[in-house]
Amino acid sequence: MSQQQDDFLALYQPIHNQFERYCRAQAHTELPYEDLMNDTLLVAYRKMNEIKSETSFLSFLIGISRRILANSRKKKRPIYHGSLPYQERQATENPIEKQFEVEFLHQCLAQLPALQQEALILFEITGFSIKEVSGIQSVSEAVIKKRLSRGRKLLREIAEKALTEKKTSHA
């Protein structure tokens, strides 16, 4: 392996799990998360010399993946509706109901405004702190707290509405 490849892997390996969780949650209905990860890593490797700090590598990857998703939406690629591989892996550990709950949560998340959705995914699913999320979204911590609060409230309303509709349609 070349020195550049070694350097890239040294930066990527410690953040792989966080980045994968982010991609799984963000790419839920757009395209397979593996494609988003691979496309992002390819661009990041090519632009590796633009990384300003090793500590900002994850933010660098998230910024690239956001642009890839935005471009995907502009091109109006067909929406991916397959089962999430993550859920398939979890099937042996969790009952089928848990899979439906996770799928339901992802469907509800997909209905949120983009910035609220991303803030919730980064904070709740990926595990970033409010300070880190504010750095990624380039806004103050107060704005992130508002997005999280409003996002949770709207997510609750979306979920309650969907559950009510399911109950009335099955009655």
Backbone bond lengths (Angstrom), bond angles and torsions (degrees), N, CA, C in turn:
res aa  C-N    CA-C-N  psi(-1)  N-CA   C-N-CA  omega(-1)  CA-C   N-CA-C  phi
1 M - - - 1.445 - - 1.525 109.89 -
2 S 1.313 115.51 148.09 1.454 120.24 178.70 1.530 109.94 -78.32
3 Q 1.305 116.02 166.39 1.465 121.17 179.08 1.532 110.65 -63.87
4 Q 1.346 117.01 -37.16 1.457 120.47 179.76 1.531 109.96 -64.46
5 Q 1.328 117.83 -40.89 1.461 120.90 178.52 1.529 110.67 -64.55
6 D 1.333 116.13 -43.01 1.464 120.15 178.33 1.524 111.06 -61.46
7 D 1.322 116.55 -43.06 1.461 121.30 179.52 1.532 110.87 -63.71
8 F 1.335 115.97 -42.43 1.453 120.26 179.77 1.526 110.77 -63.29
9 L 1.316 116.74 -46.18 1.470 120.39 179.55 1.528 111.59 -64.08
10 A 1.316 116.87 -36.86 1.459 120.40 178.21 1.528 111.11 -62.89
11 L 1.309 116.75 -35.64 1.465 120.68 176.79 1.529 111.58 -74.99
12 Y 1.322 116.56 -38.15 1.456 120.98 -172.09 1.531 114.02 -80.18
13 Q 1.299 118.28 -40.96 1.465 120.51 -172.87 1.535 114.12 -55.20
14 P 1.316 120.17 -43.05 1.477 118.57 -178.95 1.534 114.20 -67.08
15 I 1.311 117.62 -21.99 1.468 120.08 -176.50 1.527 112.84 -108.75
16 H 1.316 116.73 3.86 1.466 120.93 -175.90 1.529 112.36 -52.03
17 N 1.332 118.11 -49.86 1.466 120.68 -175.40 1.521 112.22 -63.28
18 Q 1.317 117.28 -43.08 1.465 119.81 178.08 1.522 110.70 -63.20
19 F 1.319 116.28 -43.64 1.457 120.19 -179.02 1.525 110.89 -65.65
20 E 1.304 117.66 -39.24 1.464 120.93 178.62 1.527 110.77 -64.09
21 R 1.340 117.68 -43.75 1.470 120.47 177.91 1.527 110.66 -60.81
22 Y 1.326 116.20 -41.44 1.455 120.27 178.67 1.534 110.28 -61.11
23 C 1.312 117.14 -48.03 1.471 121.49 -178.56 1.520 111.58 -64.37
24 R 1.322 117.49 -40.22 1.472 120.53 177.96 1.522 110.81 -58.61
25 A 1.311 115.56 -45.86 1.464 119.32 -177.01 1.526 111.85 -72.40
26 Q 1.298 118.19 -39.15 1.465 121.27 -176.72 1.523 112.64 -75.30
27 A 1.294 118.50 -36.68 1.463 121.50 -173.39 1.520 112.50 -91.78
28 H 1.297 117.49 12.69 1.463 121.71 -172.38 1.528 113.81 -46.15
29 T 1.320 118.08 -52.55 1.465 118.94 -177.11 1.520 113.02 -109.71
30 E 1.309 117.47 -4.53 1.458 120.05 -174.80 1.535 112.33 -84.07
31 L 1.308 116.34 -52.39 1.452 122.56 -177.48 1.515 107.56 -164.56
32 P 1.316 119.07 165.16 1.467 119.78 178.90 1.533 110.27 -58.73
33 Y 1.323 115.70 136.40 1.460 119.52 -176.27 1.531 111.92 -60.43
34 E 1.327 116.86 -30.71 1.473 119.53 179.38 1.531 110.51 -61.99
35 D 1.336 116.11 -38.42 1.464 120.12 178.01 1.526 110.66 -64.20
36 L 1.324 115.73 -42.85 1.463 119.52 178.36 1.528 110.40 -62.23
37 M 1.320 116.91 -44.22 1.469 120.05 179.22 1.523 110.86 -62.52
38 N 1.319 116.43 -48.33 1.467 120.22 -177.64 1.524 112.17 -63.33
39 D 1.340 116.20 -44.78 1.467 119.37 178.72 1.524 110.67 -61.74
40 T 1.320 116.27 -42.01 1.467 121.01 -179.94 1.527 110.83 -64.17
41 L 1.321 116.71 -46.36 1.460 119.64 -178.35 1.528 111.87 -65.36
42 L 1.310 116.83 -35.13 1.460 120.26 177.38 1.531 111.12 -63.87
43 V 1.326 116.30 -46.58 1.464 120.39 178.34 1.528 109.88 -63.97
44 A 1.326 116.79 -43.22 1.468 120.64 -178.50 1.526 111.03 -62.81
45 Y 1.311 117.01 -40.11 1.463 120.12 179.43 1.528 110.60 -63.66
46 R 1.331 115.16 -41.43 1.468 119.28 179.45 1.530 111.92 -66.94
47 K 1.330 116.29 -31.01 1.467 120.95 -177.12 1.531 111.76 -104.70
48 M 1.293 117.04 21.41 1.454 121.55 -174.78 1.533 112.59 -56.36
49 N 1.312 116.91 -32.58 1.461 119.85 -178.86 1.526 112.27 -69.59
50 E 1.333 118.23 -11.42 1.466 122.12 179.35 1.525 112.72 -87.94
51 I 1.333 117.52 -6.95 1.463 120.87 -179.25 1.526 108.23 -69.60
52 K 1.334 114.75 124.11 1.461 119.73 -175.45 1.522 111.93 -83.90
53 S 1.310 117.49 -31.32 1.457 121.50 -176.35 1.522 109.13 -150.41
54 E 1.313 116.72 141.48 1.460 120.30 179.01 1.528 111.16 -62.66
55 T 1.324 116.62 -30.41 1.467 119.80 -178.95 1.521 112.23 -72.93
56 S 1.322 117.16 -17.12 1.469 119.73 179.97 1.533 112.25 -99.65
57 F 1.306 118.17 13.58 1.466 121.17 -176.86 1.524 111.82 -61.84
58 L 1.337 116.71 -42.41 1.467 118.76 179.94 1.523 110.66 -64.11
59 S 1.295 117.54 -42.00 1.467 120.49 176.59 1.523 110.60 -62.13
60 F 1.318 116.50 -38.42 1.467 122.53 176.62 1.532 109.80 -58.98
61 L 1.340 117.21 -46.66 1.468 121.41 179.22 1.529 111.63 -64.96
62 I 1.316 116.77 -42.09 1.460 120.16 -179.33 1.525 110.70 -64.52
63 G 1.319 116.58 -40.08 1.467 119.63 176.72 1.519 111.84 -60.39
64 I 1.319 116.65 -42.54 1.468 120.98 178.29 1.524 110.22 -64.39
65 S 1.341 117.03 -44.94 1.470 119.56 -178.24 1.528 111.08 -65.53
66 R 1.338 117.40 -34.35 1.466 120.07 176.42 1.523 110.67 -61.90
67 R 1.324 116.70 -42.62 1.475 119.71 179.04 1.522 111.01 -67.10
68 I 1.314 117.52 -38.63 1.467 120.76 178.48 1.531 109.92 -62.56
69 L 1.334 116.85 -44.76 1.465 120.01 178.34 1.529 111.39 -64.19
70 A 1.318 116.52 -41.56 1.471 119.91 179.01 1.520 110.05 -61.90
71 N 1.319 117.54 -43.12 1.463 120.91 177.81 1.522 111.02 -64.88
72 S 1.311 116.66 -37.24 1.462 121.10 178.23 1.522 110.43 -62.88
73 R 1.335 115.90 -40.70 1.469 120.08 179.25 1.520 111.07 -67.67
74 K 1.337 116.57 -38.08 1.462 120.27 179.19 1.522 111.42 -64.63
75 K 1.327 116.00 -37.75 1.462 120.71 -179.66 1.516 111.31 -77.04
76 K 1.333 115.45 -10.62 1.467 122.11 -179.97 1.518 111.71 52.93
77 R 1.331 113.74 52.26 1.460 118.95 174.22 1.522 108.86 -60.50
78 P 1.331 116.80 156.18 1.462 117.73 175.66 1.528 109.36 -61.58
79 I 1.324 114.99 142.81 1.461 119.65 -178.14 1.515 109.25 -76.76
80 Y 1.316 115.90 137.02 1.455 123.08 -179.81 1.525 108.60 -86.53
81 H 1.334 116.08 122.37 1.462 119.79 -178.77 1.522 112.65 -116.49
82 G 1.295 118.25 14.09 1.455 120.34 -179.03 1.516 112.41 -69.25
83 S 1.304 116.68 165.72 1.455 121.05 175.98 1.515 108.82 -66.64
84 L 1.293 115.26 146.22 1.454 118.84 177.59 1.522 109.43 -75.02
85 P 1.323 117.26 128.58 1.465 119.14 178.24 1.525 111.62 -55.83
86 Y 1.336 118.15 -34.16 1.456 121.53 178.51 1.519 110.31 -57.78
87 Q 1.324 116.23 -43.31 1.451 120.01 179.81 1.525 110.35 -66.57
88 E 1.318 116.77 -38.16 1.456 119.81 179.24 1.528 110.80 -63.39
89 R 1.338 116.56 -38.69 1.466 120.35 178.03 1.513 110.57 -66.97
90 Q 1.321 116.70 -34.82 1.456 121.29 -177.37 1.532 111.82 -78.89
91 A 1.333 117.78 -11.21 1.459 121.31 -174.21 1.522 112.24 -58.25
92 T 1.335 117.56 -33.34 1.453 119.38 -179.17 1.520 111.60 -74.87
93 E 1.336 117.62 -21.76 1.451 121.65 -178.02 1.530 112.85 -95.33
94 N 1.314 117.27 -29.53 1.450 121.90 -174.47 1.518 110.67 -120.01
95 P 1.335 116.08 151.76 1.466 118.27 175.77 1.528 110.64 -69.34
96 I 1.303 115.45 164.36 1.457 121.93 -178.35 1.527 111.10 -57.72
97 E 1.317 117.25 -34.24 1.461 119.68 179.31 1.519 111.33 -58.61
98 K 1.321 116.86 -37.10 1.458 121.11 179.98 1.526 110.26 -63.61
99 Q 1.325 117.02 -38.80 1.464 120.76 177.78 1.523 110.76 -61.73
100 F 1.332 116.24 -43.11 1.454 119.84 178.97 1.527 111.34 -65.24
101 E 1.330 116.11 -37.00 1.467 119.77 177.58 1.527 111.35 -63.77
102 V 1.316 116.12 -42.71 1.467 120.02 179.38 1.525 110.02 -65.44
103 E 1.313 117.28 -44.66 1.466 121.41 178.14 1.525 110.32 -61.52
104 F 1.327 116.74 -42.71 1.458 121.77 178.55 1.531 110.55 -61.78
105 L 1.327 117.20 -43.77 1.460 121.24 178.32 1.520 110.98 -60.62
106 H 1.317 117.39 -44.70 1.468 120.87 179.32 1.534 111.13 -63.62
107 Q 1.327 117.29 -38.53 1.467 120.10 177.71 1.528 111.08 -64.83
108 C 1.322 116.07 -40.39 1.471 119.93 178.11 1.527 110.59 -68.02
109 L 1.331 117.41 -43.05 1.467 121.12 177.93 1.525 111.09 -57.88
110 A 1.320 116.39 -38.04 1.470 120.96 -177.48 1.526 112.01 -64.54
111 Q 1.328 117.87 -18.12 1.459 121.30 -179.37 1.532 113.35 -89.19
112 L 1.321 116.77 -8.45 1.466 120.65 179.53 1.521 111.07 -74.52
113 P 1.335 117.26 155.45 1.469 119.69 171.53 1.533 109.19 -58.09
114 A 1.314 116.95 147.18 1.466 122.48 -170.25 1.527 113.42 -54.53
115 L 1.318 118.29 -45.55 1.467 120.06 -176.28 1.526 112.08 -70.62
116 Q 1.327 117.14 -36.86 1.467 119.70 175.45 1.524 110.46 -67.62
117 Q 1.320 115.97 -41.81 1.458 120.87 178.83 1.525 109.98 -59.83
118 E 1.321 116.53 -48.75 1.455 119.73 -178.21 1.526 111.62 -64.02
119 A 1.331 117.51 -41.34 1.465 120.28 178.83 1.523 110.95 -61.16
120 L 1.334 117.01 -44.45 1.467 120.36 178.37 1.527 111.76 -63.87
121 I 1.307 116.75 -42.66 1.464 120.18 -179.90 1.520 110.25 -64.07
122 L 1.317 116.42 -46.94 1.461 119.91 -179.50 1.524 111.74 -62.05
123 F 1.326 116.79 -43.39 1.460 120.44 -175.31 1.531 112.09 -80.59
124 E 1.312 117.41 -51.98 1.464 121.34 -172.28 1.531 113.93 -82.55
125 I 1.318 117.22 -38.84 1.464 119.99 -174.45 1.522 111.51 -95.75
126 T 1.321 116.42 -47.07 1.460 120.12 -176.60 1.522 111.57 -80.62
127 G 1.322 117.48 -26.20 1.450 120.54 174.53 1.524 115.59 91.17
128 F 1.312 117.55 19.61 1.453 120.58 176.65 1.527 109.88 -73.99
129 S 1.321 116.17 152.83 1.465 120.45 173.92 1.527 108.60 -77.61
130 I 1.319 115.46 166.36 1.466 119.62 177.81 1.524 109.68 -60.87
131 K 1.303 116.94 -39.25 1.468 121.15 179.20 1.534 110.42 -61.60
132 E 1.330 117.08 -43.68 1.461 120.76 179.64 1.533 111.32 -66.09
133 V 1.331 116.56 -40.84 1.465 120.51 178.93 1.528 109.62 -63.74
134 S 1.325 116.51 -40.38 1.465 119.18 178.95 1.524 110.92 -63.69
135 G 1.326 117.52 -35.65 1.458 120.66 175.95 1.510 112.54 -66.83
136 I 1.318 116.76 -41.32 1.462 121.30 -179.51 1.528 110.75 -66.93
137 Q 1.337 116.50 -42.29 1.465 120.05 -177.86 1.530 112.28 -89.24
138 S 1.312 116.75 -1.36 1.475 122.65 177.08 1.528 113.09 56.42
139 V 1.324 115.74 45.78 1.466 121.84 175.41 1.527 108.23 -138.08
140 S 1.307 116.87 172.28 1.466 120.57 -179.17 1.530 111.32 -72.61
141 E 1.326 115.19 162.77 1.461 120.11 177.81 1.529 110.88 -63.64
142 A 1.317 117.39 -33.94 1.467 121.05 178.52 1.531 110.87 -61.86
143 V 1.324 116.62 -40.26 1.471 120.92 178.61 1.529 109.49 -64.60
144 I 1.320 117.16 -41.66 1.475 120.68 178.95 1.524 110.17 -63.17
145 K 1.319 117.34 -43.20 1.466 120.45 178.68 1.525 110.52 -60.25
146 K 1.331 116.98 -41.01 1.477 120.30 177.07 1.526 110.85 -64.88
147 R 1.338 116.81 -44.25 1.468 120.15 179.30 1.520 110.73 -60.95
148 L 1.331 116.29 -42.12 1.460 119.76 179.24 1.529 110.90 -64.62
149 S 1.305 116.53 -45.37 1.468 120.77 -179.58 1.522 110.85 -63.15
150 R 1.321 116.26 -50.00 1.470 119.99 -179.94 1.526 111.29 -66.14
151 G 1.322 116.21 -37.89 1.458 120.46 179.02 1.517 111.92 -63.86
152 R 1.348 116.36 -43.70 1.468 120.11 177.99 1.524 110.86 -62.58
153 K 1.339 115.89 -43.43 1.467 120.19 -179.42 1.527 110.39 -62.51
154 L 1.324 116.83 -47.18 1.462 120.82 -179.78 1.529 110.75 -66.18
155 L 1.321 117.34 -38.71 1.466 121.21 178.10 1.526 109.73 -61.41
156 R 1.323 116.54 -42.72 1.468 121.01 177.68 1.528 110.36 -60.79
157 E 1.348 116.84 -44.87 1.465 120.71 179.76 1.525 111.24 -63.35
158 I 1.332 116.93 -42.92 1.463 121.08 179.57 1.521 110.34 -62.31
159 A 1.333 115.90 -44.14 1.463 120.46 -178.87 1.528 111.17 -65.76
160 E 1.328 116.27 -43.81 1.469 119.52 179.30 1.524 111.45 -62.93
161 K 1.323 116.43 -41.29 1.466 120.57 178.87 1.535 110.48 -63.70
162 A 1.326 116.28 -44.30 1.467 120.28 -179.74 1.528 110.89 -64.17
163 L 1.319 117.22 -40.57 1.463 120.31 179.16 1.521 111.65 -67.45
164 T 1.326 116.21 -38.97 1.466 120.50 177.48 1.524 110.38 -63.40
165 E 1.341 116.17 -43.19 1.465 120.33 178.85 1.526 111.04 -63.35
166 K 1.331 117.05 -39.35 1.467 119.74 178.86 1.507 111.14 -64.48
167 K 1.338 116.32 -42.51 1.468 120.64 -179.60 1.532 111.90 -63.00
168 T 1.339 116.05 -43.49 1.473 119.66 -178.72 1.525 111.17 -71.21
169 S 1.320 118.03 -30.81 1.458 119.27 179.63 1.519 112.09 -76.82
170 H 1.336 117.38 -22.61 1.471 121.36 178.35 1.516 112.21 -90.42
171 A 1.321 116.84 -9.40 1.478 119.97 -176.46 1.495 111.54 -82.99
